[in-house]
Amino acid sequence: MPVIKLGKRRQVVLPFEVCRELGIDAGEYLEVGVKNGTIVMKPKVLIDKAQSLNQELACLNQTHPVKEVAEEELEAMTEKAKQRVFERYYAKS
């Protein structure tokens, strides 16, 4: 297991082999936490709210195929998708 040094500004340089194994590159995001006294880093992908909402709407479309929908039903489905996005990305922080 490689040994690394914490820099002056608490920066860490990950060994090339570790990055290659995880499929990550410079500029990508990592979630950092502590579990049982060990530093844990997990690669993360950040997406904007609009993209996330579009993905949720696409999922809804798979479970509820496109059909003639009343405006009230469409509004209810949109609110449900917004709630799922909020719960998935913001409520668990």
DSSP file (Angstrom, degrees, kcal/mol; ACC not computed):
  #  RESIDUE AA STRUCTURE BP1 BP2  ACC     N-H-->O    O-->H-N    N-H-->O    O-->H-N    TCO  KAPPA ALPHA  PHI   PSI    X-CA   Y-CA   Z-CA
    1    1 A M              0   0    0      0, 0.0     0, 0.0     0, 0.0     0, 0.0   0.000 360.0 360.0 360.0 126.9    0.0    0.0    0.0
    2    2 A P        -     0   0    0      0, 0.0     2,-0.4     0, 0.0     0, 0.0  -0.279 360.0-139.0 -65.1 151.0    1.5    3.4   -1.0
    3    3 A V        -     0   0    0      2,-0.0     2,-0.3     0, 0.0     0, 0.0  -0.937  22.1-172.4-110.2 133.7    2.3    6.0    1.7
    4    4 A I        -     0   0    0     -2,-0.4     2,-0.4    11,-0.0    10,-0.1  -0.842  17.5-125.9-124.5 163.2    1.5    9.6    0.9
    5    5 A K        -     0   0    0     -2,-0.3     2,-0.5     8,-0.1     8,-0.4  -0.899  19.1-124.1-113.3 137.2    2.2   12.9    2.7
    6    6 A L        -     0   0    0     -2,-0.4     6,-0.2     6,-0.1     4,-0.1  -0.675  34.8-133.4 -76.9 124.4   -0.3   15.5    3.7
    7    7 A G    >   -     0   0    0      4,-3.1     3,-1.9    -2,-0.5    -1,-0.1  -0.101  27.2 -92.1 -75.3 175.4    0.7   18.9    2.1
    8    8 A K  T 3  S+     0   0    0      1,-0.3    -1,-0.1     2,-0.2    -2,-0.1   0.831 128.9  43.6 -58.0 -35.3    0.9   22.3    3.8
    9    9 A R  T 3  S-     0   0    0      2,-0.0    -1,-0.3     0, 0.0     3,-0.1  -0.007 127.0 -97.6-100.7  29.4   -2.7   23.1    2.8
   10   10 A R  S <  S+     0   0    0     -3,-1.9     2,-0.2     1,-0.2    -2,-0.2   0.761  74.6 156.1  61.1  28.1   -3.9   19.6    3.7
   11   11 A Q        -     0   0    0      2,-0.0    -4,-3.1     0, 0.0     2,-0.4  -0.597  28.1-157.0 -84.8 147.3   -3.6   18.6    0.0
   12   12 A V        -     0   0    0     -2,-0.2     2,-0.6    -6,-0.2    -6,-0.1  -0.982   7.0-151.0-125.2 135.1   -3.2   14.9   -0.9
   13   13 A V        -     0   0    0     -8,-0.4    -8,-0.1    -2,-0.4     3,-0.0  -0.935  18.6-143.8-104.9 117.8   -1.7   13.5   -4.1
   14   14 A L        -     0   0    0     -2,-0.6     5,-0.0     1,-0.1    -2,-0.0  -0.626  24.9-106.8 -82.0 136.4   -3.2   10.2   -4.9
   15   15 A P    >>  -     0   0    0      0, 0.0     4,-2.1     0, 0.0     3,-0.5  -0.279  24.6-119.3 -60.3 146.1   -0.8    7.6   -6.5
   16   16 A F  H 3> S+     0   0    0      1,-0.2     4,-2.8     2,-0.2     5,-0.2   0.877 113.0  56.6 -53.1 -42.6   -1.3    7.0  -10.2
   17   17 A E  H 3> S+     0   0    0      1,-0.2     4,-2.3     2,-0.2    -1,-0.2   0.876 106.6  49.2 -61.3 -38.3   -2.0    3.3   -9.6
   18   18 A V  H <> S+     0   0    0     -3,-0.5     4,-2.0     2,-0.2    -1,-0.2   0.934 112.5  47.5 -66.6 -46.0   -4.9    4.2   -7.2
   19   19 A C  H  X>S+     0   0    0     -4,-2.1     5,-2.2     1,-0.2     4,-1.3   0.911 112.3  49.8 -61.8 -42.7   -6.4    6.6   -9.7
   20   20 A R  H  <5S+     0   0    0     -4,-2.8     3,-0.3     1,-0.2    -1,-0.2   0.921 110.0  50.5 -63.1 -43.9   -6.1    4.1  -12.6
   21   21 A E  H  <5S+     0   0    0     -4,-2.3    -1,-0.2     1,-0.2    -2,-0.2   0.872 116.7  40.9 -62.8 -36.8   -7.7    1.4  -10.5
   22   22 A L  H  <5S-     0   0    0     -4,-2.0    -1,-0.2    -5,-0.1    -2,-0.2   0.595 108.2-124.5 -86.6 -12.0  -10.6    3.7   -9.6
   23   23 A G  T  <5 +     0   0    0     -4,-1.3     2,-0.3    -3,-0.3    -3,-0.2   0.843  63.3 137.7  71.6  33.5  -10.9    5.2  -13.1
   24   24 A I      < -     0   0    0     -5,-2.2     2,-0.3    -6,-0.2    -1,-0.3  -0.783  31.8-169.0-112.5 158.2  -10.5    8.8  -11.9
   25   25 A D    >   -     0   0    0     -2,-0.3     3,-1.8     1,-0.1    -5,-0.0  -0.852  40.1 -62.5-137.6 170.4   -8.4   11.6  -13.3
   26   26 A A  T 3  S+     0   0    0     -2,-0.3     3,-0.1     1,-0.2    -1,-0.1  -0.245 118.5  27.3 -55.6 139.3   -7.3   15.1  -12.2
   27   27 A G  T 3  S+     0   0    0      1,-0.3    -1,-0.2    -3,-0.0     2,-0.1   0.295  90.1 124.4  91.2  -9.1  -10.2   17.5  -11.7
   28   28 A E    <   -     0   0    0     -3,-1.8    -1,-0.3     1,-0.1     2,-0.3  -0.438  61.8-109.5 -82.0 160.9  -12.8   14.9  -10.7
   29   29 A Y  E     -A   44   0A   0     15,-0.7    15,-2.4    -2,-0.1     2,-0.4  -0.654  27.5-168.7 -95.2 146.0  -14.7   15.0   -7.5
   30   30 A L  E     -A   43   0A   0     -2,-0.3     2,-0.5    13,-0.3    11,-0.0  -0.991  19.8-134.2-129.0 139.7  -14.3   12.7   -4.5
   31   31 A E  E     -A   42   0A   0     11,-3.5    11,-2.4    -2,-0.4     2,-0.4  -0.813  28.4-159.4 -87.6 132.5  -16.6   12.4   -1.4
   32   32 A V  E     +A   41   0A   0     -2,-0.5     2,-0.3     9,-0.2     9,-0.2  -0.944  23.1 142.1-121.1 135.1  -14.4   12.4    1.7
   33   33 A G  E     -A   40   0A   0      7,-2.5     7,-3.2    -2,-0.4     2,-0.4  -0.922  43.0-109.6-154.5 179.6  -15.4   11.1    5.1
   34   34 A V  E     +A   39   0A   0     -2,-0.3     2,-0.4     5,-0.2     5,-0.2  -0.982  27.8 178.3-122.4 131.3  -14.2    9.2    8.1
   35   35 A K  E >  S-A   38   0A   0      3,-2.7     3,-1.3    -2,-0.4    -2,-0.0  -0.966  73.3 -19.3-136.1 118.2  -15.3    5.7    9.0
   36   36 A N  T 3  S-     0   0    0     -2,-0.4     3,-0.1     1,-0.3    -1,-0.1   0.883 128.3 -50.7  53.4  42.9  -14.0    3.8   12.0
   37   37 A G  T 3  S+     0   0    0      1,-0.2     2,-0.4     0, 0.0    -1,-0.3   0.585 116.9 113.1  76.0  10.4  -11.0    6.1   12.2
   38   38 A T  E <   -A   35   0A   0     -3,-1.3    -3,-2.7     2,-0.0     2,-0.4  -0.938  69.7-121.0-118.2 137.2  -10.1    5.6    8.5
   39   39 A I  E     -A   34   0A   0     -2,-0.4     2,-0.4    -5,-0.2    -5,-0.2  -0.614  31.2-164.3 -74.0 130.0  -10.3    8.3    5.8
   40   40 A V  E     -A   33   0A   0     -7,-3.2    -7,-2.5    -2,-0.4     2,-0.4  -0.974   8.1-173.7-120.6 129.2  -12.7    7.1    3.1
   41   41 A M  E     -A   32   0A   0     -2,-0.4    -9,-0.2    -9,-0.2   -11,-0.0  -0.986   1.5-175.8-123.4 131.3  -12.8    8.7   -0.4
   42   42 A K  E     -A   31   0A   0    -11,-2.4   -11,-3.5    -2,-0.4    -2,-0.0  -0.992  30.2-114.6-127.2 131.5  -15.4    7.8   -3.0
   43   43 A P  E     -A   30   0A   0      0, 0.0     2,-0.3     0, 0.0   -13,-0.3  -0.352  38.9-169.7 -59.5 140.5  -15.5    9.1   -6.6
   44   44 A K  E     -A   29   0A   0    -15,-2.4   -15,-0.7     2,-0.0     2,-0.5  -0.952  19.4-146.2-133.5 152.4  -18.6   11.3   -7.3
   45   45 A V        -     0   0    0     -2,-0.3     2,-0.4   -17,-0.1   -17,-0.0  -0.986  16.3-150.4-117.6 126.0  -20.3   12.8  -10.3
   46   46 A L        -     0   0    0     -2,-0.5     2,-0.3     0, 0.0   -17,-0.0  -0.814  16.9-179.3 -97.0 134.3  -22.0   16.2   -9.8
   47   47 A I        -     0   0    0     -2,-0.4     2,-0.1     2,-0.0    -2,-0.0  -0.943  27.6-110.3-128.8 154.0  -24.9   17.0  -12.0
   48   48 A D     >  -     0   0    0     -2,-0.3     4,-2.2     1,-0.1     5,-0.2  -0.352  32.4-107.0 -80.8 166.3  -27.1   20.2  -12.2
   49   49 A K  H  > S+     0   0    0      1,-0.2     4,-2.8     2,-0.2     5,-0.2   0.880 116.9  53.8 -60.6 -41.5  -30.7   20.3  -11.0
   50   50 A A  H  > S+     0   0    0      1,-0.2     4,-2.4     2,-0.2    -1,-0.2   0.916 110.2  46.8 -62.5 -43.0  -32.2   20.5  -14.5
   51   51 A Q  H  > S+     0   0    0      2,-0.2     4,-2.0     1,-0.2    -1,-0.2   0.911 113.0  50.0 -64.6 -41.5  -30.3   17.4  -15.6
   52   52 A S  H  X S+     0   0    0     -4,-2.2     4,-2.2     2,-0.2    -2,-0.2   0.912 110.6  49.2 -62.8 -43.2  -31.3   15.5  -12.5
   53   53 A L  H  X S+     0   0    0     -4,-2.8     4,-2.6     1,-0.2    -1,-0.2   0.903 109.4  52.5 -63.5 -41.2  -35.0   16.5  -13.0
   54   54 A N  H  X S+     0   0    0     -4,-2.4     4,-2.1     1,-0.2    -1,-0.2   0.888 108.8  50.4 -62.2 -38.4  -34.8   15.3  -16.6
   55   55 A Q  H  X S+     0   0    0     -4,-2.0     4,-2.1     2,-0.2    -2,-0.2   0.912 111.2  48.2 -65.3 -42.1  -33.4   11.9  -15.4
   56   56 A E  H  X S+     0   0    0     -4,-2.2     4,-2.3     1,-0.2    -2,-0.2   0.906 111.0  50.4 -65.0 -40.9  -36.2   11.6  -12.9
   57   57 A L  H  X S+     0   0    0     -4,-2.6     4,-2.2     1,-0.2    -1,-0.2   0.881 108.6  52.9 -65.0 -36.5  -38.8   12.5  -15.5
   58   58 A A  H  X S+     0   0    0     -4,-2.1     4,-1.4     2,-0.2    -1,-0.2   0.900 108.7  50.1 -63.8 -40.3  -37.3    9.9  -17.8
   59   59 A C  H  X S+     0   0    0     -4,-2.1     4,-1.6     1,-0.2    -2,-0.2   0.911 110.3  49.8 -63.3 -42.1  -37.6    7.3  -15.1
   60   60 A L  H  X S+     0   0    0     -4,-2.3     4,-2.6     1,-0.2    -2,-0.2   0.894 106.3  56.4 -62.6 -38.5  -41.3    8.3  -14.5
   61   61 A N  H  < S+     0   0    0     -4,-2.2    -1,-0.2     1,-0.2    -2,-0.2   0.839 104.6  53.1 -63.7 -32.2  -41.9    8.0  -18.3
   62   62 A Q  H  < S+     0   0    0     -4,-1.4    -1,-0.2    -3,-0.2    -2,-0.2   0.881 116.6  37.2 -69.7 -37.6  -40.6    4.4  -18.1
   63   63 A T  H  < S+     0   0    0     -4,-1.6    -2,-0.2     1,-0.3    -1,-0.2   0.728 128.8  35.6 -85.8 -22.3  -43.0    3.4  -15.4
   64   64 A H  S  < S-     0   0    0     -4,-2.6    -1,-0.3    -5,-0.2     3,-0.1  -0.762  91.4-144.8-130.4  84.6  -45.8    5.6  -16.7
   65   65 A P        -     0   0    0      0, 0.0    -3,-0.1     0, 0.0    -4,-0.0  -0.026  35.5 -80.7 -52.7 153.5  -45.6    5.5  -20.6
   66   66 A V  S    S+     0   0    0     -5,-0.1     2,-0.3     3,-0.0    -5,-0.0  -0.300  70.1 140.7 -58.3 131.2  -46.5    8.6  -22.5
   67   67 A K        -     0   0    0     -3,-0.1     2,-0.4    -2,-0.0    -3,-0.0  -0.931  63.2 -60.5-156.9 173.7  -50.2    9.0  -22.9
   68   68 A E        -     0   0    0     -2,-0.3     2,-0.4     1,-0.0     0, 0.0  -0.539  61.7-171.1 -65.3 124.3  -52.7   11.8  -22.9
   69   69 A V        -     0   0    0     -2,-0.4     2,-0.1     4,-0.0    -3,-0.0  -0.968  22.6-120.9-127.0 134.8  -52.4   13.3  -19.4
   70   70 A A     >  -     0   0    0     -2,-0.4     4,-2.4     1,-0.1     3,-0.2  -0.389  29.9-115.6 -67.7 150.2  -54.6   15.8  -17.7
   71   71 A E  H  > S+     0   0    0      1,-0.2     4,-2.3     2,-0.2     5,-0.2   0.868 116.0  53.5 -57.3 -39.0  -52.8   19.0  -16.7
   72   72 A E  H  > S+     0   0    0      2,-0.2     4,-2.1     1,-0.2    -1,-0.2   0.901 109.3  48.3 -63.7 -40.8  -53.4   18.3  -13.0
   73   73 A E  H  > S+     0   0    0     -3,-0.2     4,-2.4     2,-0.2    -2,-0.2   0.892 110.5  51.6 -67.3 -39.3  -51.9   14.8  -13.3
   74   74 A L  H  X S+     0   0    0     -4,-2.4     4,-2.3     2,-0.2    -2,-0.2   0.911 109.9  49.4 -63.0 -42.6  -48.9   16.2  -15.1
   75   75 A E  H  X S+     0   0    0     -4,-2.3     4,-2.3     2,-0.2    -2,-0.2   0.901 110.8  50.1 -63.0 -41.0  -48.4   18.7  -12.3
   76   76 A A  H  X S+     0   0    0     -4,-2.1     4,-2.1     2,-0.2    -2,-0.2   0.909 111.0  48.7 -64.6 -42.2  -48.7   16.0   -9.7
   77   77 A M  H  X S+     0   0    0     -4,-2.4     4,-2.2     2,-0.2    -2,-0.2   0.886 110.9  51.2 -65.1 -38.5  -46.1   13.8  -11.5
   78   78 A T  H  X S+     0   0    0     -4,-2.3     4,-2.4     2,-0.2    -2,-0.2   0.912 110.0  48.5 -65.0 -42.9  -43.7   16.8  -11.8
   79   79 A E  H  X S+     0   0    0     -4,-2.3     4,-2.4     2,-0.2    -1,-0.2   0.892 110.2  52.6 -63.7 -39.4  -44.0   17.5   -8.1
   80   80 A K  H  X S+     0   0    0     -4,-2.1     4,-2.1     2,-0.2    -2,-0.2   0.913 110.2  48.0 -62.1 -42.7  -43.3   13.8   -7.4
   81   81 A A  H  X S+     0   0    0     -4,-2.2     4,-2.3     2,-0.2    -2,-0.2   0.911 110.8  50.7 -64.7 -42.6  -40.2   13.9   -9.5
   82   82 A K  H  X S+     0   0    0     -4,-2.4     4,-2.5     1,-0.2    -2,-0.2   0.904 109.9  50.7 -61.0 -41.3  -39.0   17.1   -7.8
   83   83 A Q  H  X S+     0   0    0     -4,-2.4     4,-2.8     2,-0.2    -1,-0.2   0.899 109.4  50.5 -64.4 -41.0  -39.5   15.5   -4.4
   84   84 A R  H  X S+     0   0    0     -4,-2.1     4,-2.5     2,-0.2    -1,-0.2   0.902 110.9  49.2 -63.5 -41.0  -37.5   12.4   -5.5
   85   85 A V  H  X S+     0   0    0     -4,-2.3     4,-2.5     2,-0.2     5,-0.4   0.940 112.3  48.0 -63.0 -46.8  -34.7   14.6   -6.7
   86   86 A F  H  X>S+     0   0    0     -4,-2.5     4,-2.6     1,-0.2     5,-2.1   0.934 113.8  46.5 -59.6 -47.7  -34.7   16.6   -3.4
   87   87 A E  H  <5S+     0   0    0     -4,-2.8     5,-0.5     3,-0.2    -1,-0.2   0.895 115.4  46.4 -63.3 -40.4  -34.7   13.4   -1.3
   88   88 A R  H  <5S+     0   0    0     -4,-2.5    -1,-0.2    -5,-0.2    -2,-0.2   0.899 127.8  21.3 -70.7 -40.8  -32.0   11.8   -3.3
   89   89 A Y  H  <5S+     0   0    0     -4,-2.5    -2,-0.2    -5,-0.2    -3,-0.2   0.670 134.2  21.1-106.9 -18.4  -29.5   14.7   -3.5
   90   90 A Y  T ><5S+     0   0    0     -4,-2.6     3,-1.0    -5,-0.4    -3,-0.2   0.741 108.2  61.2-123.6 -34.1  -30.3   17.1   -0.6
   91   91 A A  T 3 <S+     0   0    0     -5,-2.1    -4,-0.1     1,-0.2    -3,-0.1   0.762 103.2  53.6 -72.5 -23.5  -32.3   15.5    2.2
   92   92 A K  T 3         0   0    0     -5,-0.5    -1,-0.2     1,-0.2    -2,-0.1   0.412 360.0 360.0 -91.8   2.2  -29.5   12.9    3.0
   93   93 A S    <         0   0    0     -3,-1.0    -1,-0.2     0, 0.0    -2,-0.1   0.518 360.0 360.0 -63.0 360.0  -26.7   15.5    3.4
